Amino acid sequence: MLRALIFILLPLFATGCLPEEESDDIVNDQGDTVADPTLRLNGLWNGQLDQAGALRLLMYNGNVFGFDETIAFYGTAALDEETATATLTLSGYPYSSSDADSNQFVASGSPEDYEFSGLLFPTTVTDDTLVGDYESDTTPGGFTLNNDGTWENNSSLASLRGKWASTGYELYLTEVGDELSFREVSLATPATGCTSRGTIRLLDKDNALYALQMLERKNCAGFNVTNAPGYATVNVDGELEFFVRKDDELLYTRYASAAAAGTDTTTDDTADPATDEEPTDTTTETTE
């Protein structure tokens, strides 16, 4: 009788000792589980608020980074599959430091709440459009966003390594093991000592986005931080973009490939952080 009881109870004890399976759920920065339909919004988007200016957005796994001429946005995105309605719940931060010539934009301070609601519809096989309205603490308005089509581009460390530049800055990237180590230096006169360093690693080689960790940024006009997470990507013009956040501060930067530009290390004097020109080339030259 005792032996029979042992055989009955043994599987129950064994089951109780098994480790719990890890959840495969994707969670956004706010700790909310991201539904599968929302992943369709993953990508880089260009657009406008109220049919004016230029807006650059990164949406990834329910998180949103956005930059236009006067405001930087951060928050969450969700897509209702039944109604094809995307909802973006964002905080809008004013720029505390912006250098249009160098394509470096820092936002911080007291945020304003924004709620975007837009209809998602396909415009081509790979691109989508979002059109709708928004409300903020101060005013309502409308918006249009177009997926720039770069999300499906492959990513590799080799395609980023080398020298990149913007007016007054040089960015150096080299492979170290399974990631890139980067260092940015200022060429400003008089010298400011503004510099940053960090790492970049692959997220998914089948997509255009990389994970970025800014280990330190110091002696700059803004965003002097340590251990700030973010993302990097290459846009349709072959420029390297950084989207970085630390607490209530946001940084957007953009660099041209020094190899592609020859000896000229300047970039276009764009007065805003969005890149809404027609696609030309989605790759950068690799500097060996």
VEXTORRO-64036 format. One line per 10 residues: number of its first residue (from 1); their letters; for each residue x, y, z of N, C-alpha, C. Coordinates in nm, 3 decimals, always signed. Atoms other than C-alpha are relative to their C-alpha. Example, Ala and Ser with C-alpha at 12.3 -4.5 7.8 and 13.67 -1.06 7.14 Angstrom:
1 = as = +0.089 -0.119 +0.000 +1.230 -0.450 +0.780 +0.090 +0.120 +0.000 | -0.082 -0.119 -0.006 +1.367 -0.106 +0.714 -0.077 +0.109 +0.073
//
This chain:
1 = mlralifill = +0.083 -0.120 +0.000 +0.000 +0.000 +0.000 +0.087 +0.126 +0.000 | -0.089 -0.116 -0.007 +0.280 +0.240 +0.090 +0.072 +0.023 -0.132 | -0.069 -0.013 +0.128 +0.464 +0.165 -0.236 -0.094 +0.058 -0.105 | +0.097 -0.052 +0.097 +0.150 +0.233 -0.438 -0.022 +0.149 +0.020 | +0.020 -0.142 -0.029 +0.101 +0.566 -0.260 +0.118 +0.084 -0.047 | -0.120 -0.072 +0.046 +0.461 +0.668 -0.340 -0.005 +0.022 -0.150 | +0.006 -0.013 +0.146 +0.412 +0.597 -0.710 -0.106 +0.100 -0.044 | +0.106 -0.096 +0.034 +0.093 +0.805 -0.708 +0.047 +0.144 +0.025 | -0.041 -0.135 -0.038 +0.251 +1.104 -0.532 +0.126 +0.049 -0.069 | -0.128 -0.039 +0.059 +0.591 +1.101 -0.705 -0.014 +0.094 -0.118
11 = plfatgclpe = +0.014 -0.096 +0.112 +0.473 +1.264 -1.033 -0.043 +0.138 +0.044 | +0.044 -0.131 -0.048 +0.303 +1.538 -0.832 +0.115 +0.080 +0.059 | -0.117 -0.068 -0.054 +0.623 +1.617 -0.642 +0.093 +0.047 -0.110 | -0.090 -0.034 +0.111 +0.823 +1.614 -0.965 -0.052 +0.121 -0.075 | +0.060 -0.114 +0.072 +0.579 +1.852 -1.134 +0.018 +0.129 +0.079 | -0.015 -0.118 -0.083 +0.598 +2.089 -0.839 +0.139 +0.057 +0.000 | -0.139 -0.045 +0.000 +0.977 +2.109 -0.874 +0.044 +0.057 -0.132 | -0.039 -0.050 +0.131 +0.976 +2.201 -1.242 -0.001 +0.152 +0.000 | +0.000 -0.146 +0.008 +1.074 +2.562 -1.314 -0.111 +0.050 -0.089 | +0.104 -0.059 +0.083 +0.805 +2.788 -1.451 +0.057 +0.044 -0.134
21 = eesddivndq = -0.045 -0.042 +0.132 +0.827 +2.856 -1.823 +0.003 +0.152 -0.006 | -0.012 -0.144 +0.015 +0.946 +3.205 -1.906 -0.101 +0.051 -0.103 | +0.099 -0.057 +0.091 +0.688 +3.428 -2.071 +0.069 +0.061 -0.121 | -0.052 -0.059 +0.123 +0.746 +3.529 -2.432 -0.066 +0.135 -0.028 | +0.070 -0.125 +0.022 +0.530 +3.838 -2.388 +0.098 +0.115 -0.016 | -0.078 -0.121 +0.018 +0.676 +4.164 -2.516 -0.058 +0.108 +0.090 | +0.043 -0.102 -0.096 +0.661 +4.439 -2.255 +0.064 +0.133 -0.039 | -0.056 -0.131 +0.034 +0.701 +4.811 -2.327 +0.072 +0.061 +0.120 | -0.079 -0.063 -0.105 +0.905 +5.055 -2.120 -0.081 +0.030 +0.126 | +0.085 -0.028 -0.114 +0.606 +5.121 -1.895 -0.043 -0.128 +0.073
31 = gdtvadptlr = +0.034 +0.127 -0.064 +0.575 +4.751 -1.808 -0.128 -0.064 -0.048 | +0.124 +0.054 +0.053 +0.261 +4.690 -2.014 +0.029 -0.105 -0.107 | -0.014 +0.103 +0.102 +0.227 +4.375 -2.225 -0.048 +0.055 -0.134 | +0.031 -0.052 +0.133 +0.228 +4.460 -2.596 -0.068 -0.109 -0.082 | +0.074 +0.096 +0.082 -0.035 +4.283 -2.808 +0.065 -0.014 -0.137 | -0.064 +0.028 +0.128 +0.080 +4.123 -3.133 -0.036 +0.100 -0.110 | +0.030 -0.096 +0.108 -0.112 +4.363 -3.364 +0.082 +0.127 +0.007 | -0.077 -0.124 -0.017 +0.083 +4.658 -3.219 +0.137 -0.010 -0.066 | -0.132 +0.018 +0.059 +0.406 +4.509 -3.357 +0.001 +0.041 -0.148 | +0.006 -0.046 +0.139 +0.283 +4.603 -3.705 +0.044 +0.146 -0.012
41 = lnglwngqld = -0.041 -0.140 +0.003 +0.363 +4.963 -3.610 +0.152 +0.016 +0.006 | -0.146 -0.009 -0.007 +0.733 +4.880 -3.569 +0.055 +0.060 -0.128 | -0.059 -0.061 +0.118 +0.928 +5.104 -3.801 +0.035 +0.146 +0.023 | -0.035 -0.142 +0.001 +1.050 +5.454 -3.884 -0.103 +0.074 -0.083 | +0.111 -0.073 +0.062 +0.785 +5.710 -3.975 +0.037 +0.147 -0.018 | -0.014 -0.143 +0.027 +0.794 +6.055 -4.133 -0.138 +0.061 -0.018 | +0.131 -0.061 +0.015 +0.508 +6.300 -4.123 -0.006 +0.144 +0.042 | +0.023 -0.139 -0.035 +0.357 +6.627 -4.017 -0.110 +0.010 +0.105 | +0.110 -0.039 -0.086 +0.146 +6.781 -3.747 -0.068 +0.121 -0.064 | +0.077 -0.111 +0.056 -0.130 +7.004 -3.886 +0.053 +0.043 -0.136
51 = qagalrllmy = -0.047 -0.024 +0.137 +0.014 +6.974 -4.240 +0.112 +0.103 -0.007 | -0.111 -0.095 -0.002 +0.320 +7.173 -4.142 +0.120 -0.064 +0.067 | -0.122 +0.047 -0.063 +0.681 +7.110 -4.051 +0.034 -0.142 -0.039 | -0.043 +0.137 +0.027 +0.838 +6.766 -4.035 +0.015 -0.073 +0.133 | -0.001 +0.081 -0.121 +0.805 +6.489 -3.777 +0.065 -0.134 -0.030 | -0.070 +0.128 +0.013 +1.034 +6.185 -3.735 -0.035 -0.087 +0.120 | +0.041 +0.089 -0.108 +0.905 +5.889 -3.531 +0.066 -0.136 -0.015 | -0.039 +0.140 -0.010 +1.049 +5.556 -3.423 -0.102 -0.069 +0.089 | +0.088 +0.084 -0.080 +0.798 +5.296 -3.306 +0.059 -0.140 +0.006 | -0.059 +0.132 -0.017 +0.928 +4.971 -3.161 -0.057 -0.066 +0.125
61 = ngnvfgfdet = +0.055 +0.081 -0.110 +0.751 +4.712 -2.947 -0.082 +0.083 +0.099 | +0.090 -0.079 -0.083 +0.494 +4.959 -2.821 +0.058 +0.128 +0.056 | -0.064 -0.124 -0.046 +0.744 +5.238 -2.747 +0.012 +0.098 -0.117 | -0.005 -0.103 +0.104 +0.757 +5.568 -2.937 +0.102 +0.107 +0.037 | -0.086 -0.117 -0.006 +1.034 +5.824 -2.989 -0.040 +0.090 -0.117 | +0.035 -0.090 +0.108 +0.946 +6.134 -3.190 +0.067 +0.136 +0.013 | -0.067 -0.130 -0.001 +1.113 +6.460 -3.291 -0.051 +0.083 -0.117 | +0.028 -0.094 +0.108 +0.988 +6.759 -3.487 +0.082 +0.126 +0.023 | -0.085 -0.118 -0.006 +1.113 +7.117 -3.513 +0.006 +0.065 +0.138 | +0.005 -0.069 -0.129 +1.012 +7.227 -3.162 -0.024 -0.092 +0.119
71 = iafygtaald = +0.041 +0.090 -0.108 +0.904 +6.921 -2.962 +0.060 -0.138 -0.021 | -0.039 +0.141 +0.003 +1.040 +6.577 -2.876 -0.107 -0.080 +0.074 | +0.107 +0.082 -0.058 +0.790 +6.300 -2.799 +0.056 -0.133 +0.051 | -0.030 +0.135 -0.049 +0.814 +5.984 -2.593 -0.126 -0.057 +0.063 | +0.119 +0.061 -0.058 +0.546 +5.735 -2.497 -0.025 -0.138 -0.055 | +0.038 +0.135 +0.040 +0.356 +5.428 -2.604 -0.094 +0.002 -0.120 | +0.089 +0.018 +0.115 +0.169 +5.297 -2.907 -0.076 -0.130 +0.016 | +0.080 +0.122 +0.000 -0.110 +5.041 -2.941 -0.087 +0.001 -0.126 | +0.082 +0.013 +0.120 -0.298 +4.912 -3.245 -0.118 -0.092 +0.028 | +0.122 +0.080 -0.010 -0.659 +4.792 -3.230 -0.025 -0.063 -0.137
81 = eetatatltl = +0.008 +0.069 +0.129 -0.674 +4.529 -3.504 -0.141 +0.005 -0.057 | +0.138 +0.004 +0.049 -1.055 +4.527 -3.527 -0.041 +0.130 -0.068 | +0.037 -0.129 +0.059 -1.079 +4.898 -3.606 +0.114 +0.064 -0.079 | -0.120 -0.053 +0.067 -0.728 +4.949 -3.756 +0.035 +0.138 +0.054 | -0.025 -0.129 -0.064 -0.692 +5.236 -3.509 +0.124 -0.008 +0.088 | -0.121 -0.009 -0.081 -0.353 +5.324 -3.365 -0.015 +0.115 +0.099 | +0.004 -0.102 -0.104 -0.338 +5.514 -3.036 +0.140 +0.022 +0.054 | -0.131 -0.038 -0.054 -0.021 +5.697 -2.934 -0.022 +0.090 +0.120 | +0.009 -0.078 -0.122 -0.004 +5.821 -2.578 +0.139 +0.054 +0.032 | -0.134 -0.058 +0.001 +0.288 +6.063 -2.567 +0.014 +0.117 +0.096
91 = sgypysssda = -0.038 -0.122 -0.071 +0.463 +6.322 -2.357 +0.085 +0.083 -0.095 | -0.073 -0.090 +0.087 +0.590 +6.623 -2.550 +0.091 +0.091 +0.079 | -0.100 -0.079 -0.073 +0.911 +6.790 -2.428 +0.056 +0.109 -0.089 | -0.061 -0.107 +0.079 +1.041 +7.129 -2.546 +0.151 -0.021 -0.011 | -0.145 +0.010 +0.015 +1.395 +7.149 -2.680 +0.070 +0.093 +0.099 | -0.083 -0.080 -0.090 +1.642 +7.265 -2.419 +0.131 +0.037 -0.065 | -0.121 -0.028 +0.076 +1.933 +7.254 -2.663 -0.015 -0.061 -0.137 | +0.011 +0.053 +0.136 +1.925 +7.220 -3.039 +0.104 +0.066 -0.089 | -0.101 -0.046 +0.095 +2.195 +7.250 -3.304 -0.035 -0.058 -0.135 | +0.047 +0.049 +0.129 +2.040 +7.222 -3.648 +0.115 -0.029 -0.095
101 = dsnqfvasgs = -0.114 +0.024 +0.088 +2.377 +7.248 -3.825 +0.065 -0.135 +0.029 | -0.062 +0.127 -0.039 +2.509 +6.949 -3.629 -0.100 -0.113 +0.012 | +0.105 +0.101 -0.012 +2.176 +6.764 -3.626 +0.002 -0.067 +0.138 | +0.003 +0.049 -0.137 +2.183 +6.730 -3.246 -0.108 +0.077 +0.075 | +0.117 -0.061 -0.063 +1.862 +6.791 -3.053 -0.023 -0.063 +0.137 | +0.022 +0.045 -0.137 +1.810 +6.767 -2.676 -0.130 +0.062 +0.051 | +0.127 -0.048 -0.055 +1.468 +6.794 -2.510 -0.011 -0.042 +0.146 | +0.019 +0.030 -0.141 +1.380 +6.809 -2.142 -0.100 +0.100 +0.056 | +0.091 -0.095 -0.063 +1.167 +6.997 -1.892 -0.136 -0.059 +0.026 | +0.136 +0.043 -0.031 +0.798 +6.982 -1.810 -0.071 -0.043 -0.127
111 = pedyefsgll = +0.063 +0.048 +0.123 +0.615 +6.766 -2.064 -0.146 +0.042 -0.011 | +0.142 -0.020 +0.028 +0.278 +6.826 -2.224 -0.057 -0.132 -0.051 | +0.061 +0.127 +0.038 +0.041 +6.530 -2.268 -0.064 +0.010 -0.138 | +0.059 +0.009 +0.133 -0.057 +6.427 -2.621 -0.066 -0.136 -0.017 | +0.068 +0.125 +0.034 -0.307 +6.164 -2.738 -0.029 +0.001 -0.150 | +0.019 +0.011 +0.144 -0.291 +6.062 -3.104 -0.091 -0.119 -0.030 | +0.085 +0.109 +0.045 -0.560 +5.852 -3.270 -0.005 +0.002 -0.152 | -0.008 -0.001 +0.146 -0.510 +5.747 -3.631 -0.040 -0.131 -0.062 | +0.036 +0.118 +0.079 -0.633 +5.505 -3.894 +0.123 -0.050 -0.073 | -0.112 +0.063 +0.070 -0.372 +5.263 -4.026 -0.050 -0.065 -0.126
121 = fpttvtddtl = +0.037 +0.068 +0.124 -0.398 +5.167 -4.388 +0.123 -0.015 -0.088 | -0.118 +0.026 +0.083 -0.151 +5.014 -4.636 +0.000 +0.087 -0.125 | -0.014 -0.078 +0.123 -0.019 +5.229 -4.918 +0.081 -0.075 -0.104 | -0.073 +0.089 +0.091 +0.227 +4.979 -5.069 +0.015 -0.134 +0.072 | -0.018 +0.132 -0.060 +0.335 +4.623 -4.997 +0.068 +0.009 +0.136 | -0.079 -0.006 -0.124 +0.580 +4.729 -4.725 -0.027 +0.124 +0.083 | +0.017 -0.127 -0.070 +0.470 +5.081 -4.627 -0.144 +0.018 +0.045 | +0.132 -0.033 -0.051 +0.177 +5.202 -4.420 -0.010 +0.150 +0.020 | +0.027 -0.140 -0.030 +0.017 +5.539 -4.357 -0.090 +0.006 +0.123 | +0.086 -0.029 -0.114 -0.133 +5.670 -4.034 -0.053 +0.142 -0.016
131 = vgdyesdttp = +0.059 -0.133 +0.011 -0.374 +5.961 -4.053 -0.108 +0.013 +0.106 | +0.099 -0.017 -0.106 -0.583 +6.106 -3.775 +0.010 +0.134 +0.068 | +0.001 -0.124 -0.077 -0.613 +6.367 -3.504 +0.069 -0.022 +0.133 | -0.061 +0.008 -0.131 -0.451 +6.449 -3.174 -0.059 +0.108 +0.090 | +0.036 -0.099 -0.100 -0.532 +6.633 -2.855 +0.115 +0.014 +0.097 | -0.106 -0.026 -0.097 -0.289 +6.795 -2.614 -0.058 +0.080 +0.115 | +0.045 -0.082 -0.113 -0.306 +6.991 -2.291 -0.045 +0.138 -0.044 | +0.028 -0.138 +0.042 -0.333 +7.311 -2.494 -0.082 +0.011 -0.128 | +0.067 -0.017 +0.128 -0.469 +7.244 -2.844 -0.020 -0.133 -0.071 | +0.018 +0.117 +0.085 -0.612 +6.981 -3.081 +0.063 +0.022 -0.136
141 = ggftlnndgt = -0.055 -0.013 +0.135 -0.488 +6.910 -3.432 -0.010 -0.130 -0.075 | -0.001 +0.119 +0.083 -0.434 +6.658 -3.707 +0.141 -0.041 -0.034 | -0.132 +0.049 +0.036 -0.145 +6.444 -3.825 -0.008 -0.102 -0.112 | -0.019 +0.103 +0.102 -0.021 +6.227 -4.109 +0.139 -0.058 +0.017 | -0.128 +0.068 -0.012 +0.257 +5.969 -4.082 +0.012 -0.105 -0.109 | -0.027 +0.101 +0.101 +0.415 +5.752 -4.350 +0.120 -0.084 +0.041 | -0.112 +0.090 -0.026 +0.630 +5.447 -4.282 +0.102 +0.017 -0.112 | -0.099 -0.031 +0.105 +0.959 +5.517 -4.463 +0.051 -0.124 -0.074 | -0.034 +0.121 +0.074 +1.000 +5.153 -4.572 +0.135 -0.060 +0.031 | -0.134 +0.051 -0.028 +1.341 +5.095 -4.412 +0.001 -0.114 +0.102
151 = wennsslasl = +0.001 +0.096 -0.110 +1.227 +4.859 -4.134 +0.048 -0.139 -0.044 | -0.037 +0.134 +0.046 +1.279 +4.545 -4.345 +0.144 -0.008 -0.050 | -0.141 +0.005 +0.040 +1.638 +4.641 -4.431 +0.081 -0.082 +0.100 | -0.086 +0.079 -0.088 +1.898 +4.403 -4.293 +0.092 +0.091 +0.081 | -0.095 -0.073 -0.082 +2.128 +4.519 -4.014 +0.123 -0.086 +0.024 | -0.125 +0.070 -0.030 +2.490 +4.429 -3.948 +0.096 +0.099 +0.064 | -0.100 -0.087 -0.062 +2.771 +4.565 -3.734 +0.099 +0.053 -0.102 | -0.098 -0.041 +0.101 +3.001 +4.575 -4.035 -0.047 +0.121 -0.080 | +0.051 -0.112 +0.079 +2.770 +4.821 -4.213 +0.009 +0.133 +0.074 | -0.008 -0.123 -0.078 +2.805 +5.073 -3.929 +0.142 +0.040 +0.036
161 = rgkwastgye = -0.133 -0.033 -0.051 +3.170 +5.049 -3.835 +0.072 +0.096 -0.093 | -0.071 -0.102 +0.077 +3.397 +5.330 -3.945 -0.024 +0.138 +0.058 | +0.009 -0.140 -0.044 +3.375 +5.707 -3.926 -0.126 +0.064 -0.057 | +0.118 -0.076 +0.037 +3.058 +5.917 -3.933 +0.021 +0.144 +0.049 | -0.026 -0.140 -0.037 +3.030 +6.293 -3.904 -0.124 +0.086 -0.019 | +0.092 -0.111 +0.022 +2.808 +6.595 -3.866 +0.081 +0.127 +0.023 | -0.075 -0.124 -0.012 +2.907 +6.959 -3.862 +0.049 +0.020 +0.144 | -0.058 -0.022 -0.132 +3.146 +7.000 -3.569 +0.019 -0.125 +0.083 | -0.012 +0.124 -0.077 +3.140 +6.633 -3.462 +0.050 -0.114 -0.089 | -0.040 +0.124 +0.066 +3.305 +6.306 -3.557 -0.033 -0.117 +0.090
171 = lyltevgdel = +0.043 +0.119 -0.072 +3.176 +5.964 -3.456 +0.077 -0.120 -0.055 | -0.081 +0.115 +0.039 +3.403 +5.657 -3.462 -0.061 -0.127 +0.059 | +0.057 +0.126 -0.045 +3.269 +5.300 -3.443 +0.093 -0.115 -0.040 | -0.084 +0.116 +0.028 +3.473 +4.981 -3.416 -0.061 -0.123 +0.066 | +0.054 +0.124 -0.054 +3.374 +4.618 -3.360 +0.086 -0.051 +0.116 | -0.064 +0.061 -0.116 +3.457 +4.472 -3.021 -0.086 -0.120 +0.040 | +0.079 +0.119 -0.027 +3.336 +4.114 -2.990 -0.129 +0.001 -0.080 | +0.129 +0.006 +0.068 +2.965 +4.095 -3.069 -0.074 +0.133 +0.003 | +0.063 -0.132 +0.001 +2.901 +4.470 -3.052 +0.097 +0.103 -0.055 | -0.082 -0.113 +0.042 +3.028 +4.806 -3.170 +0.024 +0.091 +0.120
181 = sfrevslatp = -0.033 -0.102 -0.097 +3.205 +5.049 -2.943 +0.012 +0.133 -0.075 | -0.008 -0.129 +0.070 +3.163 +5.417 -3.035 +0.052 +0.109 +0.092 | -0.049 -0.120 -0.070 +3.323 +5.745 -2.939 -0.027 +0.119 -0.091 | +0.027 -0.123 +0.073 +3.204 +6.089 -3.047 +0.084 +0.112 +0.059 | -0.081 -0.112 -0.046 +3.428 +6.394 -3.029 -0.046 +0.127 -0.069 | +0.038 -0.130 +0.054 +3.359 +6.762 -3.081 +0.121 +0.066 -0.064 | -0.104 -0.074 +0.071 +3.560 +6.964 -3.332 -0.022 +0.150 +0.011 | +0.039 -0.140 -0.010 +3.412 +7.293 -3.218 +0.118 +0.089 +0.039 | -0.097 -0.102 -0.036 +3.622 +7.608 -3.192 -0.075 +0.122 +0.053 | -0.096 +0.060 -0.095 +3.669 +7.715 -2.919 -0.048 -0.136 +0.049
191 = atgctsrgti = +0.029 +0.136 -0.042 +3.684 +7.364 -2.777 -0.102 -0.002 +0.114 | +0.101 +0.016 -0.105 +3.390 +7.251 -2.563 +0.024 -0.126 +0.082 | -0.020 +0.126 -0.070 +3.503 +6.901 -2.469 -0.120 -0.091 -0.003 | +0.119 +0.084 +0.011 +3.161 +6.763 -2.560 +0.039 -0.134 -0.062 | -0.037 +0.133 +0.049 +3.205 +6.389 -2.604 -0.099 -0.102 +0.052 | +0.085 +0.109 -0.046 +3.010 +6.066 -2.578 +0.064 -0.132 -0.038 | -0.049 +0.134 +0.030 +3.087 +5.697 -2.573 -0.109 -0.101 +0.035 | +0.102 +0.100 -0.027 +2.882 +5.380 -2.579 +0.017 -0.122 -0.087 | -0.003 +0.124 +0.077 +2.796 +5.055 -2.750 -0.126 -0.012 -0.084 | +0.112 +0.032 +0.088 +2.570 +4.934 -3.030 +0.002 -0.149 -0.028
201 = rlldkdnaly = +0.006 +0.143 +0.028 +2.451 +4.578 -3.079 -0.122 -0.031 -0.086 | +0.111 +0.042 +0.085 +2.220 +4.388 -3.311 -0.121 -0.037 +0.083 | +0.125 +0.049 -0.056 +1.856 +4.334 -3.223 -0.052 -0.117 -0.081 | +0.048 +0.101 +0.094 +1.743 +4.137 -3.529 +0.061 +0.035 -0.135 | -0.071 -0.030 +0.125 +1.956 +4.114 -3.843 -0.095 +0.021 -0.117 | +0.097 -0.017 +0.107 +1.639 +4.110 -4.053 -0.072 +0.135 +0.005 | +0.060 -0.133 -0.011 +1.537 +4.458 -3.935 +0.108 +0.106 +0.012 | -0.097 -0.109 +0.010 +1.704 +4.798 -3.953 +0.039 +0.061 +0.133 | -0.021 -0.064 -0.129 +1.707 +4.876 -3.580 +0.109 -0.069 +0.081 | -0.106 +0.049 -0.089 +2.001 +4.840 -3.339 -0.028 +0.050 +0.142
211 = alqmlerknc = +0.006 -0.046 -0.139 +2.014 +4.860 -2.958 +0.123 +0.083 +0.031 | -0.108 -0.092 -0.033 +2.225 +5.147 -2.828 +0.005 +0.021 +0.151 | -0.019 -0.037 -0.140 +2.368 +5.211 -2.482 +0.103 +0.112 +0.006 | -0.092 -0.112 -0.015 +2.517 +5.554 -2.422 +0.058 -0.006 +0.141 | -0.062 +0.018 -0.131 +2.761 +5.487 -2.141 +0.029 +0.133 +0.069 | -0.028 -0.131 -0.058 +2.853 +5.852 -2.095 -0.008 +0.107 -0.107 | -0.004 -0.121 +0.084 +2.792 +6.192 -2.251 +0.025 +0.116 +0.094 | -0.039 -0.103 -0.095 +2.959 +6.490 -2.091 +0.050 +0.125 -0.072 | -0.051 -0.130 +0.046 +3.060 +6.856 -2.134 -0.074 +0.053 -0.123 | +0.080 -0.044 +0.114 +2.780 +6.913 -2.384 -0.104 +0.102 +0.046
221 = agfnvtnapg = +0.099 -0.102 -0.034 +2.512 +7.181 -2.399 -0.122 -0.059 +0.069 | +0.112 +0.069 -0.063 +2.257 +6.923 -2.283 +0.020 -0.149 -0.009 | -0.004 +0.146 -0.003 +2.197 +6.554 -2.217 +0.137 -0.051 +0.043 | -0.123 +0.050 -0.061 +2.504 +6.499 -1.999 -0.041 -0.110 +0.098 | +0.057 +0.112 -0.074 +2.419 +6.153 -1.869 +0.097 -0.118 -0.001 | -0.068 +0.130 +0.005 +2.548 +5.803 -1.799 -0.106 -0.108 -0.015 | +0.084 +0.119 +0.013 +2.397 +5.469 -1.895 -0.141 +0.032 -0.051 | +0.127 -0.034 +0.062 +2.122 +5.597 -2.125 -0.029 -0.097 -0.113 | +0.032 +0.095 +0.108 +1.949 +5.334 -2.342 -0.067 +0.070 -0.117 | +0.063 -0.055 +0.118 +1.826 +5.394 -2.693 +0.013 -0.092 -0.119
231 = yatvnvdgel = -0.003 +0.078 +0.124 +1.826 +5.283 -3.053 +0.076 +0.076 -0.108 | -0.067 -0.059 +0.116 +2.019 +5.343 -3.374 -0.057 -0.064 -0.125 | +0.046 +0.053 +0.129 +1.918 +5.301 -3.737 +0.064 +0.080 -0.111 | -0.048 -0.072 +0.119 +2.018 +5.402 -4.089 -0.122 +0.037 -0.082 | +0.119 -0.045 +0.069 +1.761 +5.613 -4.271 +0.012 -0.015 -0.152 | +0.004 +0.018 +0.145 +1.669 +5.625 -4.640 +0.111 +0.076 -0.072 | -0.109 -0.076 +0.059 +1.947 +5.877 -4.705 +0.136 -0.053 +0.041 | -0.127 +0.059 -0.041 +2.213 +5.650 -4.556 +0.061 +0.066 +0.122 | -0.050 -0.066 -0.120 +2.245 +5.861 -4.240 -0.026 -0.085 +0.123 | +0.013 +0.071 -0.126 +2.298 +5.711 -3.896 -0.076 +0.087 +0.100
241 = effvrkddel = +0.082 -0.074 -0.096 +2.035 +5.817 -3.642 +0.007 -0.066 +0.137 | +0.007 +0.046 -0.139 +2.041 +5.789 -3.261 -0.128 +0.054 +0.063 | +0.115 -0.038 -0.083 +1.726 +5.793 -3.046 +0.032 -0.046 +0.142 | -0.048 +0.036 -0.133 +1.826 +5.802 -2.677 -0.085 +0.071 +0.106 | +0.080 -0.059 -0.108 +1.641 +5.862 -2.350 +0.064 -0.033 +0.135 | -0.037 +0.022 -0.140 +1.737 +5.903 -1.985 -0.095 +0.082 +0.086 | +0.100 -0.066 -0.084 +1.455 +5.979 -1.742 -0.085 +0.094 -0.086 | +0.082 -0.095 +0.075 +1.288 +6.297 -1.874 +0.080 +0.082 -0.100 | -0.080 -0.065 +0.103 +1.558 +6.388 -2.125 +0.007 -0.090 -0.124 | -0.006 +0.071 +0.127 +1.564 +6.289 -2.492 +0.108 +0.060 -0.088
251 = lytryasaaa = -0.105 -0.044 +0.093 +1.844 +6.306 -2.749 -0.024 -0.064 -0.136 | +0.003 +0.049 +0.138 +1.821 +6.277 -3.126 +0.121 +0.057 -0.072 | -0.115 -0.046 +0.079 +2.134 +6.292 -3.343 +0.000 -0.071 -0.134 | -0.007 +0.056 +0.135 +2.208 +6.226 -3.709 +0.137 +0.027 -0.059 | -0.135 -0.010 +0.054 +2.538 +6.162 -3.889 +0.003 -0.054 -0.143 | -0.025 +0.051 +0.134 +2.652 +6.116 -4.247 +0.124 -0.088 +0.002 | -0.118 +0.084 +0.011 +2.899 +5.847 -4.345 +0.115 +0.081 -0.058 | -0.116 -0.075 +0.049 +3.240 +6.012 -4.376 +0.059 -0.066 -0.123 | -0.053 +0.071 +0.117 +3.342 +5.742 -4.625 -0.080 +0.034 -0.124 | +0.085 -0.032 +0.115 +3.044 +5.814 -4.849 +0.017 +0.143 -0.044
261 = agtdtttddt = -0.013 -0.142 +0.030 +3.109 +6.187 -4.828 +0.142 +0.040 -0.039 | -0.139 -0.031 +0.031 +3.481 +6.162 -4.904 +0.066 +0.070 +0.117 | -0.069 -0.072 -0.108 +3.685 +6.412 -4.707 -0.089 +0.104 +0.066 | +0.090 -0.099 -0.057 +3.387 +6.641 -4.642 -0.077 -0.063 +0.115 | +0.066 +0.056 -0.117 +3.253 +6.578 -4.291 -0.120 +0.081 +0.043 | +0.117 -0.079 -0.035 +2.958 +6.816 -4.303 -0.125 -0.071 -0.048 | +0.129 +0.051 +0.044 +2.590 +6.738 -4.344 -0.086 +0.118 -0.044 | +0.091 -0.105 +0.041 +2.297 +6.929 -4.491 -0.045 +0.080 +0.121 | +0.046 -0.085 -0.109 +2.190 +7.224 -4.278 -0.151 -0.012 +0.011 | +0.142 +0.024 -0.016 +1.851 +7.075 -4.202 -0.048 +0.064 +0.129
271 = adpatdeept = +0.046 -0.074 -0.116 +1.649 +7.286 -3.964 -0.088 -0.082 +0.091 | +0.083 +0.084 -0.085 +1.460 +6.991 -3.817 +0.055 -0.141 -0.002 | -0.056 +0.134 -0.010 +1.530 +6.635 -3.707 -0.067 -0.103 -0.088 | +0.065 +0.099 +0.085 +1.295 +6.468 -3.956 +0.067 -0.008 -0.135 | -0.056 +0.022 +0.133 +1.414 +6.320 -4.283 -0.110 -0.051 -0.089 | +0.115 +0.039 +0.079 +1.130 +6.322 -4.529 +0.025 +0.010 -0.150 | -0.030 -0.004 +0.141 +1.311 +6.330 -4.863 -0.026 -0.135 -0.062 | +0.023 +0.125 +0.069 +1.251 +6.066 -5.126 +0.117 -0.095 +0.020 | -0.107 +0.097 -0.022 +1.448 +5.741 -5.072 +0.103 +0.003 -0.113 | -0.106 +0.010 +0.100 +1.785 +5.724 -5.245 +0.080 -0.125 +0.017
281 = dtttette = -0.082 +0.119 -0.024 +1.999 +5.457 -5.086 -0.014 -0.039 +0.146 | +0.026 +0.045 -0.136 +1.932 +5.247 -4.777 +0.122 -0.061 +0.066 | -0.120 +0.059 -0.057 +2.289 +5.135 -4.715 +0.108 +0.102 +0.015 | -0.119 -0.084 -0.016 +2.612 +5.292 -4.598 +0.120 -0.079 -0.042 | -0.122 +0.069 +0.037 +2.961 +5.212 -4.718 +0.069 -0.050 +0.124 | -0.074 +0.058 -0.111 +3.164 +4.990 -4.494 +0.143 +0.042 -0.007 | -0.141 -0.038 -0.009 +3.496 +5.126 -4.382 +0.076 -0.111 +0.067 | -0.073 +0.113 -0.055 +3.739 +4.844 -4.331 +0.103 +0.049 +0.102
//
